[in-house]
Amino acid sequence: MELRSFEDEYTAAVAGWASSAQEVLLLTGRDEHPFPADILSSWRAISADIQAFLYFDGDTPIAYGELWLDGEEDEVELARLIVTPDLRGKGIGTDFVRALLAPALSAGYADIFLRVRPDNTPAIRAYLRAGFQPVPEALAAEWNEPQPIDYTWLQYPTQPQP
């Protein structure tokens, strides 16, 4: 498996991985289906601080995700992660998250976070297996205050634990 920078030629394929309105909602927060392929390109155009990646098995892309770099907050957020439907439930998500951690860690920010809908149990399991841990409840409540839903917030330990 290999992590590569996202190329626009894969936009339609990645958009097709969200095969239901529920999956589009989990990925984008938008309640629409089918997934408009142009959304992927517009996401990356929003900020130069978004790095988009594909995870490949040979020449076949099997997962997509982004790193949101925030110099002001000194953090990286893993976002918009999705695995091709035919490979879900086979550990690819965990492997993909671990692969994304390499560029996230090398970016040099103090913290690495991600947020996930609390009903996305398979994703939460994958993130926990990859080493993420829930943030303290008070911090999650603070971060959820401006959000449209109460996300489950997870942090990757970048500092040595006491």
N, CA and C atoms as a LAMMPS dump frame, in Angstrom:
ITEM: TIMESTEP
0
ITEM: NUMBER OF ATOMS
486
ITEM: BOX BOUNDS ff ff ff
-5.0000000000000000e+02 5.0000000000000000e+02
-5.0000000000000000e+02 5.0000000000000000e+02
-5.0000000000000000e+02 5.0000000000000000e+02
ITEM: ATOMS id mol type element x y z
1 1 1 N 0.84 -1.177 0
2 1 2 C 0 0 0
3 1 3 C 0.889 1.246 0
4 2 1 N 0.395 2.282 -0.629
5 2 2 C 1.194 3.498 -0.764
6 2 3 C 0.297 4.734 -0.664
7 3 1 N 0.756 5.725 0.084
8 3 2 C 0.078 7.006 0.211
9 3 3 C 0.637 7.946 -0.84
10 4 1 N -0.253 8.576 -1.603
11 4 2 C 0.16 9.534 -2.638
12 4 3 C -0.707 10.778 -2.549
13 5 1 N -0.178 11.88 -3.055
14 5 2 C -0.977 13.105 -3.142
15 5 3 C -2.157 12.87 -4.078
16 6 1 N -3.282 13.487 -3.737
17 6 2 C -4.498 13.355 -4.545
18 6 3 C -4.309 14.029 -5.886
19 7 1 N -4.766 13.374 -6.929
20 7 2 C -4.77 13.928 -8.283
21 7 3 C -6.21 14.062 -8.75
22 8 1 N -6.519 15.154 -9.44
23 8 2 C -7.89 15.435 -9.864
24 8 3 C -8.512 14.326 -10.703
25 9 1 N -7.712 13.532 -11.39
26 9 2 C -8.265 12.475 -12.239
27 9 3 C -9.066 11.443 -11.436
28 10 1 N -8.894 11.421 -10.115
29 10 2 C -9.592 10.457 -9.269
30 10 3 C -10.831 11.039 -8.587
31 11 1 N -11.18 12.273 -8.901
32 11 2 C -12.291 12.947 -8.238
33 11 3 C -13.598 12.175 -8.355
34 12 1 N -13.97 11.779 -9.541
35 12 2 C -15.243 11.078 -9.737
36 12 3 C -15.251 9.742 -9
37 13 1 N -14.143 9.027 -9.026
38 13 2 C -14.08 7.732 -8.331
39 13 3 C -14.295 7.915 -6.836
40 14 1 N -13.597 8.873 -6.234
41 14 2 C -13.731 9.102 -4.794
42 14 3 C -15.151 9.539 -4.463
43 15 1 N -15.722 10.423 -5.247
44 15 2 C -17.093 10.869 -5.008
45 15 3 C -18.061 9.684 -5.06
46 16 1 N -17.792 8.717 -5.91
47 16 2 C -18.646 7.543 -6.029
48 16 3 C -18.57 6.598 -4.846
49 17 1 N -17.546 6.73 -4.015
50 17 2 C -17.422 5.857 -2.846
51 17 3 C -18.499 6.155 -1.805
52 18 1 N -19.018 7.357 -1.779
53 18 2 C -20.123 7.698 -0.873
54 18 3 C -21.403 7.295 -1.596
55 19 1 N -21.839 6.063 -1.354
56 19 2 C -22.874 5.452 -2.185
57 19 3 C -24.297 5.623 -1.656
58 20 1 N -24.469 6.402 -0.612
59 20 2 C -25.806 6.665 -0.085
60 20 3 C -25.828 8.066 0.527
61 21 1 N -27.029 8.554 0.768
62 21 2 C -27.155 9.867 1.408
63 21 3 C -26.494 9.857 2.781
64 22 1 N -26.6 8.754 3.526
65 22 2 C -25.979 8.649 4.849
66 22 3 C -24.456 8.756 4.732
67 23 1 N -23.871 8.113 3.729
68 23 2 C -22.415 8.173 3.571
69 23 3 C -21.958 9.564 3.147
70 24 1 N -22.731 10.239 2.309
71 24 2 C -22.399 11.626 1.95
72 24 3 C -22.452 12.493 3.201
73 25 1 N -23.458 12.282 4.026
74 25 2 C -23.588 13.036 5.275
75 25 3 C -22.386 12.792 6.185
76 26 1 N -21.974 11.522 6.328
77 26 2 C -20.826 11.206 7.18
78 26 3 C -19.551 11.87 6.667
79 27 1 N -19.4 11.936 5.36
80 27 2 C -18.18 12.483 4.764
81 27 3 C -18.177 14.004 4.695
82 28 1 N -19.32 14.584 4.388
83 28 2 C -19.346 16.013 4.082
84 28 3 C -20.181 16.856 5.034
85 29 1 N -21.072 16.212 5.787
86 29 2 C -22 16.971 6.603
87 29 3 C -23.175 17.495 5.797
88 30 1 N -23.205 17.196 4.502
89 30 2 C -24.293 17.655 3.627
90 30 3 C -25.228 16.495 3.335
91 31 1 N -26.491 16.788 3.325
92 31 2 C -27.516 15.767 3.106
93 31 3 C -27.938 15.779 1.641
94 32 1 N -27.088 15.247 0.779
95 32 2 C -27.438 15.156 -0.626
96 32 3 C -26.784 13.917 -1.229
97 33 1 N -27.454 13.354 -2.205
98 33 2 C -26.935 12.186 -2.906
99 33 3 C -27.547 12.192 -4.294
100 34 1 N -26.835 11.887 -5.349
101 34 2 C -25.447 11.439 -5.323
102 34 3 C -24.489 12.575 -4.983
103 35 1 N -23.314 12.177 -4.589
104 35 2 C -22.259 13.095 -4.186
105 35 3 C -21.797 13.897 -5.405
106 36 1 N -21.844 15.216 -5.354
107 36 2 C -21.339 16.015 -6.477
108 36 3 C -19.807 15.957 -6.528
109 37 1 N -19.27 15.391 -7.587
110 37 2 C -17.83 15.185 -7.7
111 37 3 C -17.052 16.491 -7.606
112 38 1 N -17.642 17.613 -8.012
113 38 2 C -16.917 18.881 -7.982
114 38 3 C -16.657 19.373 -6.568
115 39 1 N -17.318 18.786 -5.56
116 39 2 C -17.081 19.207 -4.178
117 39 3 C -15.635 18.911 -3.772
118 40 1 N -15.087 17.771 -4.19
119 40 2 C -13.71 17.438 -3.807
120 40 3 C -12.728 18.508 -4.271
121 41 1 N -12.85 18.943 -5.5
122 41 2 C -11.95 19.979 -6.004
123 41 3 C -12.162 21.295 -5.278
124 42 1 N -13.42 21.614 -4.966
125 42 2 C -13.678 22.877 -4.275
126 42 3 C -13.136 22.845 -2.859
127 43 1 N -13.147 21.672 -2.186
128 43 2 C -12.566 21.574 -0.851
129 43 3 C -11.105 21.975 -0.893
130 44 1 N -10.364 21.434 -1.825
131 44 2 C -8.925 21.698 -1.879
132 44 3 C -8.642 23.128 -2.295
133 45 1 N -9.567 23.751 -3.014
134 45 2 C -9.366 25.13 -3.454
135 45 3 C -9.603 26.133 -2.334
136 46 1 N -10.262 25.706 -1.259
137 46 2 C -10.591 26.607 -0.161
138 46 3 C -9.338 27.128 0.52
139 47 1 N -8.336 26.289 0.685
140 47 2 C -7.162 26.678 1.45
141 47 3 C -5.933 25.907 1.004
142 48 1 N -4.82 26.595 0.973
143 48 2 C -3.554 25.92 0.672
144 48 3 C -3.115 25.043 1.836
145 49 1 N -3.791 25.193 2.969
146 49 2 C -3.444 24.42 4.155
147 49 3 C -4.157 23.069 4.208
148 50 1 N -4.776 22.668 3.098
149 50 2 C -5.401 21.353 3.013
150 50 3 C -4.553 20.486 2.092
151 51 1 N -4.088 19.369 2.62
152 51 2 C -3.345 18.406 1.822
153 51 3 C -4.221 17.178 1.633
154 52 1 N -4.527 16.837 0.384
155 52 2 C -5.395 15.698 0.08
156 52 3 C -4.535 14.519 -0.369
157 53 1 N -4.93 13.31 0.094
158 53 2 C -4.167 12.096 -0.191
159 53 3 C -5.073 10.965 -0.647
160 54 1 N -4.489 10.094 -1.445
161 54 2 C -5.096 8.828 -1.802
162 54 3 C -4.196 7.716 -1.31
163 55 1 N -4.8 6.621 -0.925
164 55 2 C -4.091 5.426 -0.489
165 55 3 C -4.298 4.392 -1.592
166 56 1 N -3.204 3.871 -2.113
167 56 2 C -3.251 2.977 -3.261
168 56 3 C -2.856 1.555 -2.896
169 57 1 N -3.514 0.622 -3.542
170 57 2 C -3.112 -0.778 -3.577
171 57 3 C -2.679 -1.008 -5.018
172 58 1 N -1.376 -0.99 -5.261
173 58 2 C -0.875 -1.023 -6.634
174 58 3 C -1.254 0.26 -7.336
175 59 1 N -2.005 0.117 -8.445
176 59 2 C -2.462 1.293 -9.188
177 59 3 C -3.9 1.672 -8.863
178 60 1 N -4.477 1.011 -7.874
179 60 2 C -5.886 1.23 -7.549
180 60 3 C -6.031 2.065 -6.292
181 61 1 N -6.697 3.231 -6.394
182 61 2 C -6.946 4.016 -5.18
183 61 3 C -8.012 3.323 -4.331
184 62 1 N -7.752 3.251 -3.022
185 62 2 C -8.691 2.546 -2.145
186 62 3 C -9.156 3.391 -0.956
187 63 1 N -8.554 4.559 -0.74
188 63 2 C -8.978 5.432 0.363
189 63 3 C -8.573 6.871 0.048
190 64 1 N -9.334 7.797 0.603
191 64 2 C -9.092 9.232 0.427
192 64 3 C -9.155 9.895 1.792
193 65 1 N -8.315 10.905 1.99
194 65 2 C -8.369 11.69 3.216
195 65 3 C -7.58 12.97 3.077
196 66 1 N -7.802 13.866 4.021
197 66 2 C -7.136 15.163 4.004
198 66 3 C -6.461 15.454 5.336
199 67 1 N -5.422 16.259 5.261
200 67 2 C -4.801 16.856 6.441
201 67 3 C -5.107 18.343 6.379
202 68 1 N -5.693 18.861 7.437
203 68 2 C -5.952 20.291 7.551
204 68 3 C -4.889 20.861 8.481
205 69 1 N -4.003 21.67 7.936
206 69 2 C -2.897 22.247 8.696
207 69 3 C -3.316 23.61 9.244
208 70 1 N -3.141 23.797 10.541
209 70 2 C -3.562 25.038 11.188
210 70 3 C -2.4 25.581 12.014
211 71 1 N -1.62 26.475 11.4
212 71 2 C -0.474 27.062 12.082
213 71 3 C -0.866 27.902 13.28
214 72 1 N -1.992 28.571 13.197
215 72 2 C -2.447 29.416 14.303
216 72 3 C -2.726 28.59 15.557
217 73 1 N -3.339 27.42 15.374
218 73 2 C -3.651 26.542 16.502
219 73 3 C -2.553 25.509 16.752
220 74 1 N -1.536 25.481 15.889
221 74 2 C -0.422 24.527 15.99
222 74 3 C -0.928 23.085 15.992
223 75 1 N -1.813 22.792 15.007
224 75 2 C -2.396 21.462 14.958
225 75 3 C -2.678 21.022 13.527
226 76 1 N -2.828 19.716 13.388
227 76 2 C -3.263 19.082 12.15
228 76 3 C -4.549 18.333 12.47
229 77 1 N -5.516 18.443 11.575
230 77 2 C -6.734 17.653 11.719
231 77 3 C -6.842 16.715 10.527
232 78 1 N -7.044 15.432 10.788
233 78 2 C -7.358 14.479 9.738
234 78 3 C -8.833 14.632 9.438
235 79 1 N -9.175 14.711 8.154
236 79 2 C -10.558 15.011 7.793
237 79 3 C -10.965 14.301 6.503
238 80 1 N -12.264 14.165 6.347
239 80 2 C -12.883 13.641 5.133
240 80 3 C -12.264 12.318 4.689
241 81 1 N -12.229 11.386 5.607
242 81 2 C -11.648 10.072 5.33
243 81 3 C -12.717 9.119 4.809
244 82 1 N -12.376 8.398 3.751
245 82 2 C -13.307 7.422 3.191
246 82 3 C -12.523 6.297 2.523
247 83 1 N -13.052 5.09 2.663
248 83 2 C -12.477 3.896 2.04
249 83 3 C -13.462 3.411 0.992
250 84 1 N -12.937 2.89 -0.113
251 84 2 C -13.813 2.346 -1.144
252 84 3 C -14.74 1.291 -0.529
253 85 1 N -16.017 1.294 -0.91
254 85 2 C -17.005 0.427 -0.241
255 85 3 C -16.648 -1.054 -0.219
256 86 1 N -16.049 -1.583 -1.272
257 86 2 C -15.777 -3.018 -1.315
258 86 3 C -14.656 -3.457 -0.386
259 87 1 N -13.944 -2.514 0.22
260 87 2 C -12.853 -2.874 1.134
261 87 3 C -13.131 -2.484 2.584
262 88 1 N -14.295 -1.962 2.859
263 88 2 C -14.623 -1.581 4.237
264 88 3 C -14.739 -2.818 5.118
265 89 1 N -14.351 -2.655 6.38
266 89 2 C -14.439 -3.755 7.331
267 89 3 C -13.278 -4.73 7.236
268 90 1 N -12.233 -4.36 6.504
269 90 2 C -11.089 -5.257 6.31
270 90 3 C -9.789 -4.685 6.865
271 91 1 N -9.888 -3.632 7.678
272 91 2 C -8.704 -3.044 8.293
273 91 3 C -8.018 -1.983 7.452
274 92 1 N -8.532 -1.703 6.268
275 92 2 C -7.915 -0.704 5.391
276 92 3 C -7.971 0.681 6.035
277 93 1 N -9.085 1.012 6.684
278 93 2 C -9.214 2.325 7.318
279 93 3 C -8.146 2.563 8.359
280 94 1 N -7.889 1.561 9.187
281 94 2 C -6.837 1.68 10.21
282 94 3 C -5.478 1.86 9.555
283 95 1 N -5.189 1.047 8.549
284 95 2 C -3.907 1.161 7.835
285 95 3 C -3.767 2.521 7.176
286 96 1 N -4.856 3.004 6.587
287 96 2 C -4.839 4.305 5.923
288 96 3 C -4.565 5.427 6.917
289 97 1 N -5.23 5.39 8.056
290 97 2 C -5.015 6.422 9.078
291 97 3 C -3.556 6.388 9.539
292 98 1 N -3.026 5.207 9.747
293 98 2 C -1.608 5.111 10.137
294 98 3 C -0.706 5.699 9.059
295 99 1 N -1.034 5.474 7.784
296 99 2 C -0.237 6.057 6.695
297 99 3 C -0.342 7.579 6.706
298 100 1 N -1.542 8.114 6.965
299 100 2 C -1.717 9.572 7.022
300 100 3 C -0.963 10.199 8.186
301 101 1 N -0.719 9.419 9.22
302 101 2 C 0 9.962 10.369
303 101 3 C 1.434 10.352 10.024
304 102 1 N 2.042 9.699 9.042
305 102 2 C 3.426 10.05 8.674
306 102 3 C 3.527 11.502 8.213
307 103 1 N 2.748 11.945 7.207
308 103 2 C 2.841 13.362 6.844
309 103 3 C 2.279 14.292 7.915
310 104 1 N 1.307 13.821 8.692
311 104 2 C 0.756 14.657 9.763
312 104 3 C 1.829 14.939 10.808
313 105 1 N 2.557 13.911 11.2
314 105 2 C 3.625 14.088 12.191
315 105 3 C 4.777 14.902 11.625
316 106 1 N 5.125 14.669 10.365
317 106 2 C 6.267 15.388 9.787
318 106 3 C 5.951 16.854 9.519
319 107 1 N 4.673 17.227 9.553
320 107 2 C 4.312 18.639 9.376
321 107 3 C 4.812 19.49 10.538
322 108 1 N 5.078 18.842 11.687
323 108 2 C 5.713 19.535 12.798
324 108 3 C 4.795 20.284 13.745
325 109 1 N 3.498 20.064 13.672
326 109 2 C 2.575 20.733 14.58
327 109 3 C 2.505 19.98 15.904
328 110 1 N 2.106 20.684 16.951
329 110 2 C 2.101 20.099 18.296
330 110 3 C 1.029 19.029 18.472
331 111 1 N -0.116 19.183 17.802
332 111 2 C -1.237 18.289 18.042
333 111 3 C -1.826 17.749 16.746
334 112 1 N -2.387 16.545 16.835
335 112 2 C -3.101 15.922 15.724
336 112 3 C -4.463 15.475 16.252
337 113 1 N -5.508 15.943 15.586
338 113 2 C -6.874 15.65 15.99
339 113 3 C -7.672 15.118 14.811
340 114 1 N -8.829 14.594 15.124
341 114 2 C -9.865 14.355 14.139
342 114 3 C -11.201 14.379 14.848
343 115 1 N -12.23 14.634 14.076
344 115 2 C -13.597 14.598 14.602
345 115 3 C -14.385 13.635 13.734
346 116 1 N -15.333 12.985 14.37
347 116 2 C -16.137 11.988 13.669
348 116 3 C -17.549 12.026 14.24
349 117 1 N -18.513 11.764 13.382
350 117 2 C -19.894 11.691 13.874
351 117 3 C -19.97 10.548 14.878
352 118 1 N -20.65 10.749 15.996
353 118 2 C -20.688 9.722 17.037
354 118 3 C -21.373 8.431 16.609
355 119 1 N -22.17 8.478 15.548
356 119 2 C -22.842 7.27 15.06
357 119 3 C -22.01 6.506 14.025
358 120 1 N -20.81 6.979 13.734
359 120 2 C -19.938 6.311 12.757
360 120 3 C -19.018 5.334 13.498
361 121 1 N -19.609 4.316 14.067
362 121 2 C -18.902 3.348 14.899
363 121 3 C -17.727 2.674 14.193
364 122 1 N -17.857 2.235 12.931
365 122 2 C -16.7 1.601 12.278
366 122 3 C -15.498 2.546 12.177
367 123 1 N -15.75 3.813 11.878
368 123 2 C -14.646 4.772 11.779
369 123 3 C -14.005 4.996 13.142
370 124 1 N -14.818 5.136 14.171
371 124 2 C -14.272 5.344 15.519
372 124 3 C -13.379 4.173 15.911
373 125 1 N -13.829 2.95 15.63
374 125 2 C -13.001 1.771 15.939
375 125 3 C -11.664 1.834 15.195
376 126 1 N -11.698 2.209 13.923
377 126 2 C -10.46 2.3 13.134
378 126 3 C -9.515 3.342 13.726
379 127 1 N -10.049 4.494 14.116
380 127 2 C -9.209 5.557 14.664
381 127 3 C -8.589 5.147 15.997
382 128 1 N -9.36 4.478 16.823
383 128 2 C -8.825 4.005 18.104
384 128 3 C -7.736 2.959 17.873
385 129 1 N -7.95 2.048 16.924
386 129 2 C -6.919 1.041 16.609
387 129 3 C -5.653 1.697 16.083
388 130 1 N -5.785 2.839 15.412
389 130 2 C -4.615 3.547 14.876
390 130 3 C -3.877 4.342 15.946
391 131 1 N -4.426 4.398 17.159
392 131 2 C -3.732 5.072 18.259
393 131 3 C -4.36 6.36 18.743
394 132 1 N -5.456 6.797 18.126
395 132 2 C -6.136 7.999 18.6
396 132 3 C -6.834 7.705 19.922
397 133 1 N -7.006 8.773 20.708
398 133 2 C -7.651 8.656 22.017
399 133 3 C -8.683 9.779 22.155
400 134 1 N -9.788 9.518 22.867
401 134 2 C -10.777 10.579 23.065
402 134 3 C -10.169 11.771 23.812
403 135 1 N -10.572 12.975 23.407
404 135 2 C -10.145 14.161 24.148
405 135 3 C -10.995 14.239 25.413
406 136 1 N -10.545 14.963 26.422
407 136 2 C -11.36 15.125 27.638
408 136 3 C -12.74 15.692 27.299
409 137 1 N -13.738 15.259 28.052
410 137 2 C -15.13 15.642 27.78
411 137 3 C -15.33 17.155 27.763
412 138 1 N -14.689 17.86 28.672
413 138 2 C -14.853 19.323 28.725
414 138 3 C -14.325 19.978 27.451
415 139 1 N -13.208 19.491 26.945
416 139 2 C -12.641 20.035 25.713
417 139 3 C -13.548 19.72 24.528
418 140 1 N -14.052 18.484 24.452
419 140 2 C -14.968 18.115 23.377
420 140 3 C -16.214 19.002 23.417
421 141 1 N -16.738 19.255 24.595
422 141 2 C -17.926 20.111 24.727
423 141 3 C -17.634 21.53 24.231
424 142 1 N -16.466 22.046 24.565
425 142 2 C -16.078 23.385 24.11
426 142 3 C -15.983 23.427 22.584
427 143 1 N -15.329 22.426 22.002
428 143 2 C -15.16 22.395 20.548
429 143 3 C -16.477 22.157 19.829
430 144 1 N -17.389 21.449 20.461
431 144 2 C -18.677 21.165 19.826
432 144 3 C -19.643 22.34 19.875
433 145 1 N -19.371 23.302 20.75
434 145 2 C -20.293 24.427 20.909
435 145 3 C -20.655 25.084 19.574
436 146 1 N -19.702 25.407 18.701
437 146 2 C -20.089 26.052 17.436
438 146 3 C -20.453 25.064 16.316
439 147 1 N -20.383 23.767 16.584
440 147 2 C -20.591 22.758 15.54
441 147 3 C -22.081 22.449 15.344
442 148 1 N -22.435 21.946 14.177
443 148 2 C -23.839 21.603 13.932
444 148 3 C -24.299 20.352 14.69
445 149 1 N -23.355 19.49 15.074
446 149 2 C -23.663 18.313 15.891
447 149 3 C -22.555 18.159 16.93
448 150 1 N -22.785 17.294 17.899
449 150 2 C -21.747 16.988 18.875
450 150 3 C -20.879 15.853 18.334
451 151 1 N -19.729 16.215 17.805
452 151 2 C -18.797 15.233 17.266
453 151 3 C -18.093 14.483 18.386
454 152 1 N -17.566 13.329 18.046
455 152 2 C -16.607 12.636 18.886
456 152 3 C -15.243 13.146 18.436
457 153 1 N -14.489 13.744 19.348
458 153 2 C -13.175 14.304 19.042
459 153 3 C -12.104 13.355 19.567
460 154 1 N -11.115 13.084 18.725
461 154 2 C -10.025 12.185 19.092
462 154 3 C -8.695 12.875 18.821
463 155 1 N -7.691 12.513 19.627
464 155 2 C -6.366 13.107 19.505
465 155 3 C -5.333 11.995 19.413
466 156 1 N -4.344 12.234 18.565
467 156 2 C -3.231 11.31 18.466
468 156 3 C -2.127 11.795 19.411
469 157 1 N -1.573 10.929 20.249
470 157 2 C -0.551 11.381 21.209
471 157 3 C 0.765 11.688 20.496
472 158 1 N 1.07 12.984 20.395
473 158 2 C 2.322 13.416 19.764
474 158 3 C 3.406 13.683 20.776
475 159 1 N 3.022 13.812 22.028
476 159 2 C 3.973 14.07 23.121
477 159 3 C 4.148 12.804 23.936
478 160 1 N 5.327 12.579 24.485
479 160 2 C 5.506 11.423 25.361
480 160 3 C 4.55 11.483 26.537
481 161 1 N 3.945 10.345 26.843
482 161 2 C 3.001 10.281 27.97
483 161 3 C 3.783 10.094 29.282
484 162 1 N 3.333 10.785 30.367
485 162 2 C 4.039 10.675 31.653
486 162 3 C 3.887 9.292 32.261
